[in-house]
Amino acid sequence: MKNRIAIVTGGTRGIGRAIAIDLKKAGCKVAASYHGNDEAAQAFKKETGIAVYKFDVANFNECQEGVAKVEAEIGPVDILVNNAGITRDGFLHKMTEDNWDGVIDTNLKSLFNMCRAVIEGMRARSYGRIITISSINGQLGQFGQTNYSAAKAGVFGFTKSLARECANKGITVNAVAPGYIETDMVKAVPEEVLKKIIAQIPVGRLGSPAEIARAVCFLAADEAGFITGETLSVNGGQHME
Ligand code: NDP
């Protein structure tokens, strides 16, 4: 992966942060995007030396501009990791339209926004690695997450379709489906609920962001060119397909 140029959306915190750091360790030139938390982004930049870019993955124009800026400053994108995501949980009978749209736009429409911005260049250069972070809850469904599970399940269809479209162009498109990982997102889950979740994980603990980064780096490698349209589940055995 030496000198490959990578964008990790939501790359300044949590799972994305670990992915950005590991891609850099593997020799990539990395850009990490974020949305609103300037403090975390600046601290990340200072600590890692990785460039940060602020734009909303849910917004089409911002993504086109954000990618153009990365390409002007670092170079043409070889690796795109669609990691940014949010939850806005609630039972469907209480869910607001804003919470539906926010989750669908940030977790699913963002794939269109970001892939659209890089795909023509990847096709022209006959090389690309696109990896999207889905979720075990897109595979199984979850109480209070019709919006999130729909978006994360949508990732699988998108991934397989784009993989087919680009297979003859040296571009692979894959998904990683994490189980429960120790990040700010999971810290928001009430402790009682978390205890019940951990009881369902054969490995007996939450995963770490580094364990997801390991899977992403595997799929991002030049040598992974024969793996496309796949989902790699990293969930401590909680869900075995
Ligand atoms: P965190 O909440 O810890 O970090 C989210 C990152 O995404 C932050 O950098 C945040 O930026 C960025 N982000 C959020 N919304 C936007 C947006 N609209 N535009 C650009 N960037 C945005 O999340 P996790 O690390 O826990 O999750 C990362 C991914 O992994 C998500 O897609 C999530 O759904 C998925 N996942 C997580 C699991 C878990 O257990 N944690 C399990 C399964 C899947 P900022 O700092 O500015 O807010």
Residues whose N, C-alpha, C, O or C-beta is under 5 A from the ligand:
A	BS01	NDP	G10 G11 T12 R13 G14 I15 G16 S33 Y34 H35 G36 N37 A40 F55 D56 V57 A58 N83 A84 G85 I86 T106 I133 S134 S135 I136 P178 G179 Y180 I181 T183 D184 M185 V186
